[in-house]
Amino acid sequence: MDNITHTLTAAALSQAGLNRKTRYATLALLIGSNLPDIDIVARLGGSAAYLNYHRGITHSILGVVTLGALLAATIYYLGRKASPPNKRSVPPLDGPWLLAICLISTAGHVLMDFTNAYGVRPFMPFSGRWYAWDIMFIFDPLLLAMLIVGLGLPAIFRLVSEEVGAQKTGFRRGAAFSLAGLVLLWGVRDFAHRRVLGMLDSHTYAEENPQRLGAFPSPANPFTWTGVVETASAYHLLPVSALDNDVDADRALVFHKAEDSPALDAAMKARTAVIFAGFARFLWRQAEETEDGFEVTLRDLRFYSPDEQRSGFTARIQLDKSLRVRSESFHFMGAPAR
């Protein structure tokens, strides 16, 4: 998920009651909810390096525990040296609760990232296998709106109460609303996801049976999905509504699989191609001969939009006529598919 959503979810957890458990609970939640994304430093090595390391060790079980413990130790150490709070309502610094809250924040970050199609690698460094729930878009406006409403309205009511001299309202109910909405949205999207997968699996595609299936969400509508079906000879992409009774397989956009060739074999040995192939779930390969040699294009069809005709997550390998790599690149937002 995006970092704004991570941050607002942490604020909701704090206001729901965790801020009453120990001093610095809110600070720990806000930092811990974004701490696993410290792997952003991999961007300094380029897009391919970032793809290779992002959501790796820092998003694993080992990473969650390590980062949470380090955060708790740091805040506890600095908190012990800080002056005591001025307000009596502030709870005392509690080491065990602080550790628990830091672990909740880092684990919550990974759980939210697990819900989208990008996925996480929870068993790093022992296994690099990706896991993804595939129910949430990486930026979900509906979830963000619920968090803003749940946290924002109580703040407005509190300002009004102060102005009219009434008793100040709290944030707890609004935070509970936001967190309940999050869980409800997950449930609705999971139901829709399972329904879409069932409809996709009930068809043949160009007289071939499905070998693998995927259903990937749209940014706003929890009932609108993009289906990806792999058969023996091609990938089929089609829009699917969970509110419909069936899918129209004839509307599928077909990506025929390329036959193995020396150019493809040579390109797949390039560093960028190796990284991308380890990440891509529905890898579609193209090889085109050019004046200088060959251009090999790799796409992960999870991130292809049939409506926008754009192909996110695209790698390109340029080969000379002797099949040596001339250049290699990877882009999260690919150019329009050709």
C-alpha positions in Angstrom: 0.0 0.0 0.0 1.0 3.6 -0.3 2.7 5.3 2.7 -0.2 7.7 3.3 -2.5 4.8 3.9 0.1 3.1 6.1 0.4 6.3 8.2 -3.3 6.9 8.6 -3.9 3.2 9.5 -1.2 3.6 12.2 -3.0 6.8 13.5 -6.3 4.9 13.7 -4.7 2.0 15.6 -3.3 4.6 18.0 -6.6 6.4 18.6 -8.4 3.1 18.9 -6.7 2.6 22.2 -3.0 1.7 21.8 -2.0 5.3 22.7 -3.3 4.6 26.2 -0.9 1.7 26.8 2.4 3.5 26.9 4.1 6.8 26.3 5.3 7.3 22.7 2.8 4.7 21.4 1.6 7.0 18.6 5.2 7.9 17.6 6.1 4.2 17.5 3.1 3.3 15.4 3.7 6.1 12.9 7.4 5.2 12.4 6.9 1.5 12.5 4.1 1.5 9.9 6.5 3.0 7.4 9.8 1.5 8.6 9.9 -1.6 6.3 10.0 0.7 3.3 13.5 1.7 4.4 14.5 -0.5 1.5 13.7 2.5 -0.7 17.5 3.1 -0.6 17.7 0.4 -3.2 16.4 3.0 -5.7 19.9 4.5 -5.7 21.0 1.4 -7.7 18.3 1.9 -10.3 14.9 0.5 -11.0 16.0 -3.1 -11.5 17.9 -3.1 -8.2 14.8 -1.6 -6.4 12.6 -4.4 -7.9 15.2 -6.9 -6.7 15.4 -5.7 -3.1 12.0 -4.0 -2.4 9.7 -6.0 -0.2 12.5 -8.4 0.5 14.2 -8.9 3.9 12.6 -5.8 5.4 9.1 -7.2 4.6 9.9 -10.7 5.9 9.0 -12.2 9.3 12.6 -11.8 10.3 12.7 -8.2 9.2 9.4 -7.4 11.0 10.8 -8.7 14.3 14.2 -7.1 13.9 12.9 -3.7 12.8 10.2 -3.7 15.5 12.7 -4.6 18.2 15.3 -2.0 17.1 12.6 0.7 17.0 11.3 -0.3 20.4 14.8 -0.2 21.9 15.6 3.1 20.3 12.4 4.8 21.5 12.7 3.3 25.0 16.3 4.4 25.3 15.6 8.0 24.2 12.3 8.1 26.1 14.1 7.2 29.4 16.3 10.2 28.9 13.5 12.6 28.0 11.9 14.8 30.6 8.6 13.6 32.1 5.4 14.6 30.5 3.6 17.7 31.6 0.1 16.1 31.5 -0.9 13.5 34.0 -3.1 11.8 31.4 -0.1 10.6 29.5 0.6 7.0 30.4 4.1 6.0 31.7 6.7 4.5 29.4 6.1 0.7 29.4 8.8 -1.4 27.8 6.7 -4.6 27.0 3.8 -2.6 25.6 6.2 -0.4 23.5 7.8 -3.6 22.0 4.4 -5.1 21.3 3.2 -1.8 19.6 6.3 -1.6 17.5 5.9 -5.2 16.3 2.2 -4.5 15.5 3.2 -1.5 13.4 5.9 -3.3 11.3 3.7 -6.5 11.0 0.7 -4.4 10.0 2.7 -2.8 7.2 3.6 -6.2 5.8 0.0 -7.4 6.1 -1.3 -4.4 4.2 1.3 -4.9 1.5 0.4 -8.6 1.3 -3.2 -7.6 0.3 -2.2 -6.2 -3.1 -0.9 -7.8 -6.3 2.7 -6.8 -5.8 3.0 -9.1 -2.8 5.7 -9.7 -0.2 8.5 -12.3 0.5 7.8 -13.2 4.1 10.4 -16.0 4.4 13.4 -14.1 3.2 16.3 -14.8 3.4 15.5 -18.5 3.4 13.0 -18.4 0.5 12.5 -15.7 -2.1 9.0 -16.9 -3.0 6.4 -14.2 -3.4 3.0 -14.3 -1.7 0.1 -12.0 -2.5 -3.6 -11.9 -1.6 -4.4 -9.9 -4.8 -7.5 -8.1 -3.4 -6.4 -4.5 -3.0 -5.0 -2.0 -5.4 -1.7 -0.5 -4.3 -3.5 2.9 -3.8 -7.1 2.4 -2.8 -9.2 5.7 -2.8 -12.1 4.0 -1.0 -9.9 2.9 1.9 -8.1 6.2 2.0 -11.5 8.0 2.2 -12.7 5.9 5.1 -9.5 6.6 7.0 -9.7 10.3 6.4 -13.4 10.4 7.4 -12.8 8.3 10.5 -9.9 10.4 11.7 -10.9 13.8 10.3 -14.5 14.2 11.4 -13.8 13.7 15.1 -11.1 16.4 14.8 -13.6 18.8 13.3 -16.2 17.9 16.0 -13.5 18.5 18.6 -12.8 22.0 17.2 -16.5 22.8 17.3 -16.9 21.6 20.8 -14.0 23.7 22.0 -15.5 26.8 20.3 -18.9 26.4 21.9 -17.5 25.4 25.3 -18.9 21.8 25.2 -17.1 18.7 26.3 -14.4 17.7 23.9 -15.1 14.7 21.8 -12.7 11.8 21.4 -11.2 10.1 18.4 -11.8 6.5 19.5 -15.1 5.9 17.7 -13.8 7.4 14.5 -10.7 5.3 14.6 -12.8 2.2 15.3 -15.0 3.1 12.3 -11.9 3.4 10.0 -10.5 0.0 11.2 -13.8 -1.7 10.9 -14.2 -0.3 7.4 -10.8 -1.6 6.5 -11.7 -5.1 7.6 -15.1 -4.9 5.9 -13.5 -3.8 2.6 -11.0 -6.7 2.8 -14.0 -9.1 3.2 -15.9 -7.6 0.3 -12.9 -7.6 -2.0 -12.0 -11.2 -1.0 -15.5 -12.4 -1.8 -15.4 -10.6 -5.2 -12.0 -12.0 -5.9 -13.0 -15.6 -5.3 -16.1 -15.1 -7.4 -14.2 -13.7 -10.3 -11.6 -16.5 -10.2 -14.5 -19.0 -10.2 -16.0 -17.5 -13.3 -12.7 -17.3 -15.1 -12.0 -21.0 -14.4 -15.4 -22.1 -15.8 -14.4 -21.3 -19.5 -12.0 -22.5 -22.2 -10.0 -19.9 -24.1 -9.5 -20.5 -27.8 -10.4 -24.1 -27.2 -7.7 -24.4 -24.5 -8.1 -25.1 -20.8 -6.8 -22.6 -18.2 -3.4 -23.6 -16.7 -3.2 -20.7 -14.3 -5.5 -17.9 -13.3 -5.2 -14.4 -11.7 -7.7 -11.7 -10.9 -6.4 -8.2 -10.1 -8.3 -5.2 -8.6 -9.2 -1.8 -9.9 -8.3 1.3 -7.9 -11.8 2.3 -6.7 -14.6 -0.2 -7.6 -14.2 -3.4 -5.5 -16.3 -5.3 -8.0 -14.3 -4.5 -11.1 -11.3 -6.7 -11.9 -8.9 -7.6 -14.6 -8.7 -11.4 -15.3 -5.5 -13.1 -16.5 -5.7 -16.6 -17.8 -2.7 -18.6 -19.0 -3.3 -21.4 -21.4 -0.8 -23.6 -23.3 -0.2 -21.1 -26.1 -1.3 -17.7 -24.8 -2.3 -15.3 -22.0 -5.8 -14.0 -22.1 -6.7 -10.7 -20.4 -10.3 -9.6 -19.9 -12.3 -7.2 -17.8 -14.6 -8.9 -15.2 -17.3 -7.7 -12.9 -18.0 -9.6 -9.8 -21.6 -8.5 -10.1 -22.1 -10.3 -13.4 -23.2 -13.9 -13.6 -20.4 -14.9 -16.1 -17.5 -13.6 -18.1 -17.3 -13.1 -21.9 -14.2 -15.1 -22.9 -14.5 -13.7 -26.5 -13.7 -10.2 -25.2 -10.3 -11.3 -24.0 -7.2 -9.6 -25.2 -4.8 -12.4 -26.4 -1.0 -12.3 -25.9 0.4 -15.3 -27.7 3.5 -16.9 -26.2 6.7 -16.5 -28.1 8.5 -19.6 -29.2 12.0 -20.2 -27.8 14.8 -18.6 -29.8 18.5 -17.9 -29.4 17.6 -14.2 -28.9 15.2 -14.9 -26.1 17.6 -17.3 -24.5 20.4 -14.8 -24.6 18.2 -12.0 -23.3 16.9 -14.0 -20.3 20.5 -14.3 -19.0 20.8 -10.6 -18.6 20.8 -9.4 -15.0 17.6 -7.3 -15.4 15.8 -10.2 -17.1 16.8 -12.6 -14.3 15.5 -10.2 -11.6 12.3 -9.5 -13.6 11.6 -13.2 -14.3 12.0 -13.9 -10.5 9.3 -11.3 -9.8 6.8 -11.7 -12.7 3.9 -14.0 -12.2 2.5 -13.8 -15.8 5.7 -13.2 -17.8 5.1 -12.4 -21.5 8.1 -12.3 -23.7 8.6 -10.7 -27.1 11.6 -10.7 -29.4 11.9 -8.4 -32.4 14.7 -8.1 -34.9 16.1 -4.6 -35.3 18.7 -3.1 -37.6 21.3 -3.5 -34.8 20.3 -6.9 -33.6 17.3 -7.7 -31.4 15.0 -6.1 -28.8 13.5 -8.4 -26.2 10.6 -7.0 -24.2 9.4 -8.6 -21.0 6.1 -7.7 -19.3 4.3 -8.9 -16.2 0.6 -9.0 -17.3 -0.6 -8.5 -13.7 0.1 -4.8 -14.3 -1.3 -4.5 -17.8 -4.4 -2.4 -18.2 -6.6 -3.5 -21.1 -8.6 -0.2 -20.9 -5.6 2.1 -20.9 -3.5 0.0 -23.2 -0.5 0.5 -20.9 1.9 -2.1 -19.7 3.4 -1.3 -16.3 6.4 -3.3 -15.1 8.3 -3.7 -18.4 11.9 -4.8 -19.0 13.7 -4.3 -22.3 17.0 -6.0 -23.3 18.9 -4.8 -26.4 21.1 -7.4 -28.1 23.6 -7.0 -30.9 23.7 -9.3 -33.9 26.0 -11.6 -32.0 23.4 -11.8 -29.2 25.5 -9.9 -26.7 23.7 -7.5 -24.4 24.0 -3.9 -25.5 21.6 -2.4 -22.9 19.0 -3.4 -20.4 16.4 -1.4 -18.6 13.3 -1.8 -16.4 10.4 0.6 -15.8 7.6 0.4 -13.4 5.4 2.5 -15.7 6.0 1.0 -19.1 5.3 2.7 -22.4 2.1 1.8 -24.3 2.2 -1.7 -25.5 3.1 -2.1 -29.2 
